[in-house]
Amino acid sequence: MNESKPAPVQTGKTKWVRIPDGTKVRNRLDGQDGVIDGLTEIVTGSNRNPDGRTQYRVNVGTPGRKLAAEEELLILTGPDGLVLMDRQNVEYRRSITAQLHGLFKDDRFVAAS
């Protein structure tokens, strides 16, 4: 179980903290749910993460993955208000929830259906 916190990346004058792998998200554009499973520098379209060079790989189930920039993603939460993540304990999810709430507005968090 990987419980290290995401390291900030310098993006010009500010630091960007990526959404951790295993976080469950929903694409704002097509409503499809998935799980973040990394970053790629092979981007599609003009949208990129705040680092200016990557997009998230989102596992949407078999057979594949989609690429999405951070601004296209909503973060899924459970009934307890904590961010939903694959294979993580409640203490880690609580820590990541607090961290992400410090980075994003409340409208970026949605209850999983």
ChimeraX commands (.cxc) that place a marker at each C-alpha (Angstrom):
marker #1 position 0.00,0.00,0.00 radius 0.5
marker #1 position 1.56,3.29,-1.11 radius 0.5
marker #1 position 0.86,5.96,1.47 radius 0.5
marker #1 position 3.35,8.64,0.45 radius 0.5
marker #1 position 1.94,12.08,-0.22 radius 0.5
marker #1 position 2.25,13.51,-3.73 radius 0.5
marker #1 position 5.30,15.73,-4.11 radius 0.5
marker #1 position 4.75,19.31,-5.32 radius 0.5
marker #1 position 6.00,20.19,-8.79 radius 0.5
marker #1 position 7.26,23.71,-9.47 radius 0.5
marker #1 position 5.15,25.34,-12.21 radius 0.5
marker #1 position 6.55,28.79,-12.73 radius 0.5
marker #1 position 5.84,30.81,-9.58 radius 0.5
marker #1 position 3.54,28.28,-7.92 radius 0.5
marker #1 position 3.78,24.65,-6.85 radius 0.5
marker #1 position 1.41,22.11,-8.36 radius 0.5
marker #1 position 0.35,19.10,-6.30 radius 0.5
marker #1 position -1.02,16.33,-8.45 radius 0.5
marker #1 position -4.06,14.27,-7.63 radius 0.5
marker #1 position -2.68,10.96,-6.27 radius 0.5
marker #1 position -2.86,7.68,-8.16 radius 0.5
marker #1 position -5.82,5.57,-7.07 radius 0.5
marker #1 position -8.12,8.58,-6.64 radius 0.5
marker #1 position -11.57,8.05,-8.13 radius 0.5
marker #1 position -12.65,10.81,-10.49 radius 0.5
marker #1 position -15.42,11.74,-12.92 radius 0.5
marker #1 position -14.78,13.43,-16.25 radius 0.5
marker #1 position -16.72,16.72,-16.41 radius 0.5
marker #1 position -17.09,16.47,-20.18 radius 0.5
marker #1 position -18.52,12.97,-20.64 radius 0.5
marker #1 position -19.51,11.98,-17.07 radius 0.5
marker #1 position -17.41,8.82,-17.18 radius 0.5
marker #1 position -15.98,7.59,-13.86 radius 0.5
marker #1 position -12.49,6.19,-13.51 radius 0.5
marker #1 position -9.39,5.92,-11.35 radius 0.5
marker #1 position -6.20,7.95,-11.81 radius 0.5
marker #1 position -3.34,5.61,-12.58 radius 0.5
marker #1 position -0.55,8.01,-13.47 radius 0.5
marker #1 position 0.58,10.88,-15.66 radius 0.5
marker #1 position 1.65,10.95,-19.28 radius 0.5
marker #1 position 3.57,13.48,-21.31 radius 0.5
marker #1 position 1.96,12.13,-24.48 radius 0.5
marker #1 position -1.02,14.49,-24.42 radius 0.5
marker #1 position -4.17,14.71,-26.54 radius 0.5
marker #1 position -5.82,18.03,-27.27 radius 0.5
marker #1 position -4.69,21.38,-25.96 radius 0.5
marker #1 position -5.56,20.94,-22.26 radius 0.5
marker #1 position -2.69,20.13,-19.93 radius 0.5
marker #1 position -2.15,19.94,-16.20 radius 0.5
marker #1 position -0.75,23.02,-14.41 radius 0.5
marker #1 position 2.78,21.71,-15.01 radius 0.5
marker #1 position 2.22,22.55,-18.69 radius 0.5
marker #1 position 3.31,19.16,-20.06 radius 0.5
marker #1 position 1.21,16.30,-18.70 radius 0.5
marker #1 position -2.28,14.84,-18.51 radius 0.5
marker #1 position -3.70,12.26,-16.11 radius 0.5
marker #1 position -4.18,8.67,-17.26 radius 0.5
marker #1 position -7.64,7.67,-16.07 radius 0.5
marker #1 position -8.49,3.98,-16.00 radius 0.5
marker #1 position -12.14,3.80,-17.07 radius 0.5
marker #1 position -12.27,0.01,-17.12 radius 0.5
marker #1 position -11.64,-2.60,-19.74 radius 0.5
marker #1 position -10.32,-2.11,-22.34 radius 0.5
marker #1 position -8.53,1.09,-21.63 radius 0.5
marker #1 position -7.66,4.47,-20.35 radius 0.5
marker #1 position -8.48,8.05,-21.20 radius 0.5
marker #1 position -6.29,11.10,-20.93 radius 0.5
marker #1 position -7.61,14.17,-19.12 radius 0.5
marker #1 position -6.26,17.44,-17.79 radius 0.5
marker #1 position -6.85,18.30,-14.14 radius 0.5
marker #1 position -9.48,20.95,-14.99 radius 0.5
marker #1 position -11.61,18.26,-16.68 radius 0.5
marker #1 position -11.86,16.10,-13.56 radius 0.5
marker #1 position -14.19,16.03,-10.57 radius 0.5
marker #1 position -13.06,14.19,-7.44 radius 0.5
marker #1 position -15.45,11.51,-6.15 radius 0.5
marker #1 position -16.30,11.30,-2.45 radius 0.5
marker #1 position -18.04,8.70,-0.34 radius 0.5
marker #1 position -20.95,9.14,2.08 radius 0.5
marker #1 position -18.42,10.10,4.78 radius 0.5
marker #1 position -17.19,13.01,2.62 radius 0.5
marker #1 position -13.76,11.46,2.16 radius 0.5
marker #1 position -12.12,11.15,-1.25 radius 0.5
marker #1 position -12.63,7.68,-2.71 radius 0.5
marker #1 position -9.39,5.82,-3.43 radius 0.5
marker #1 position -8.41,2.28,-4.36 radius 0.5
marker #1 position -6.82,0.23,-1.59 radius 0.5
marker #1 position -6.13,3.02,0.91 radius 0.5
marker #1 position -6.91,3.17,4.61 radius 0.5
marker #1 position -9.20,5.79,6.11 radius 0.5
marker #1 position -6.38,7.80,7.71 radius 0.5
marker #1 position -4.61,8.25,4.38 radius 0.5
marker #1 position -7.90,9.12,2.63 radius 0.5
marker #1 position -8.60,11.69,5.35 radius 0.5
marker #1 position -5.18,13.27,4.79 radius 0.5
marker #1 position -5.59,13.37,1.00 radius 0.5
marker #1 position -9.12,14.78,1.36 radius 0.5
marker #1 position -7.81,17.65,3.50 radius 0.5
marker #1 position -4.95,18.27,1.07 radius 0.5
marker #1 position -7.22,18.31,-2.00 radius 0.5
marker #1 position -9.78,20.55,-0.29 radius 0.5
marker #1 position -6.92,23.00,0.24 radius 0.5
marker #1 position -6.22,22.99,-3.51 radius 0.5
marker #1 position -9.68,22.85,-5.12 radius 0.5
marker #1 position -13.01,24.61,-4.62 radius 0.5
marker #1 position -15.87,22.60,-3.10 radius 0.5
marker #1 position -17.62,22.30,-6.49 radius 0.5
marker #1 position -14.81,19.98,-7.67 radius 0.5
marker #1 position -15.93,17.32,-5.16 radius 0.5
marker #1 position -18.99,15.21,-5.99 radius 0.5
marker #1 position -20.65,12.29,-4.30 radius 0.5
marker #1 position -20.17,8.99,-6.09 radius 0.5
marker #1 position -23.37,7.54,-7.49 radius 0.5
marker link #1:1,2 radius 0.2
marker link #1:2,3 radius 0.2
marker link #1:3,4 radius 0.2
marker link #1:4,5 radius 0.2
marker link #1:5,6 radius 0.2
marker link #1:6,7 radius 0.2
marker link #1:7,8 radius 0.2
marker link #1:8,9 radius 0.2
marker link #1:9,10 radius 0.2
marker link #1:10,11 radius 0.2
marker link #1:11,12 radius 0.2
marker link #1:12,13 radius 0.2
marker link #1:13,14 radius 0.2
marker link #1:14,15 radius 0.2
marker link #1:15,16 radius 0.2
marker link #1:16,17 radius 0.2
marker link #1:17,18 radius 0.2
marker link #1:18,19 radius 0.2
marker link #1:19,20 radius 0.2
marker link #1:20,21 radius 0.2
marker link #1:21,22 radius 0.2
marker link #1:22,23 radius 0.2
marker link #1:23,24 radius 0.2
marker link #1:24,25 radius 0.2
marker link #1:25,26 radius 0.2
marker link #1:26,27 radius 0.2
marker link #1:27,28 radius 0.2
marker link #1:28,29 radius 0.2
marker link #1:29,30 radius 0.2
marker link #1:30,31 radius 0.2
marker link #1:31,32 radius 0.2
marker link #1:32,33 radius 0.2
marker link #1:33,34 radius 0.2
marker link #1:34,35 radius 0.2
marker link #1:35,36 radius 0.2
marker link #1:36,37 radius 0.2
marker link #1:37,38 radius 0.2
marker link #1:38,39 radius 0.2
marker link #1:39,40 radius 0.2
marker link #1:40,41 radius 0.2
marker link #1:41,42 radius 0.2
marker link #1:42,43 radius 0.2
marker link #1:43,44 radius 0.2
marker link #1:44,45 radius 0.2
marker link #1:45,46 radius 0.2
marker link #1:46,47 radius 0.2
marker link #1:47,48 radius 0.2
marker link #1:48,49 radius 0.2
marker link #1:49,50 radius 0.2
marker link #1:50,51 radius 0.2
marker link #1:51,52 radius 0.2
marker link #1:52,53 radius 0.2
marker link #1:53,54 radius 0.2
marker link #1:54,55 radius 0.2
marker link #1:55,56 radius 0.2
marker link #1:56,57 radius 0.2
marker link #1:57,58 radius 0.2
marker link #1:58,59 radius 0.2
marker link #1:59,60 radius 0.2
marker link #1:60,61 radius 0.2
marker link #1:61,62 radius 0.2
marker link #1:62,63 radius 0.2
marker link #1:63,64 radius 0.2
marker link #1:64,65 radius 0.2
marker link #1:65,66 radius 0.2
marker link #1:66,67 radius 0.2
marker link #1:67,68 radius 0.2
marker link #1:68,69 radius 0.2
marker link #1:69,70 radius 0.2
marker link #1:70,71 radius 0.2
marker link #1:71,72 radius 0.2
marker link #1:72,73 radius 0.2
marker link #1:73,74 radius 0.2
marker link #1:74,75 radius 0.2
marker link #1:75,76 radius 0.2
marker link #1:76,77 radius 0.2
marker link #1:77,78 radius 0.2
marker link #1:78,79 radius 0.2
marker link #1:79,80 radius 0.2
marker link #1:80,81 radius 0.2
marker link #1:81,82 radius 0.2
marker link #1:82,83 radius 0.2
marker link #1:83,84 radius 0.2
marker link #1:84,85 radius 0.2
marker link #1:85,86 radius 0.2
marker link #1:86,87 radius 0.2
marker link #1:87,88 radius 0.2
marker link #1:88,89 radius 0.2
marker link #1:89,90 radius 0.2
marker link #1:90,91 radius 0.2
marker link #1:91,92 radius 0.2
marker link #1:92,93 radius 0.2
marker link #1:93,94 radius 0.2
marker link #1:94,95 radius 0.2
marker link #1:95,96 radius 0.2
marker link #1:96,97 radius 0.2
marker link #1:97,98 radius 0.2
marker link #1:98,99 radius 0.2
marker link #1:99,100 radius 0.2
marker link #1:100,101 radius 0.2
marker link #1:101,102 radius 0.2
marker link #1:102,103 radius 0.2
marker link #1:103,104 radius 0.2
marker link #1:104,105 radius 0.2
marker link #1:105,106 radius 0.2
marker link #1:106,107 radius 0.2
marker link #1:107,108 radius 0.2
marker link #1:108,109 radius 0.2
marker link #1:109,110 radius 0.2
marker link #1:110,111 radius 0.2
marker link #1:111,112 radius 0.2
marker link #1:112,113 radius 0.2
view
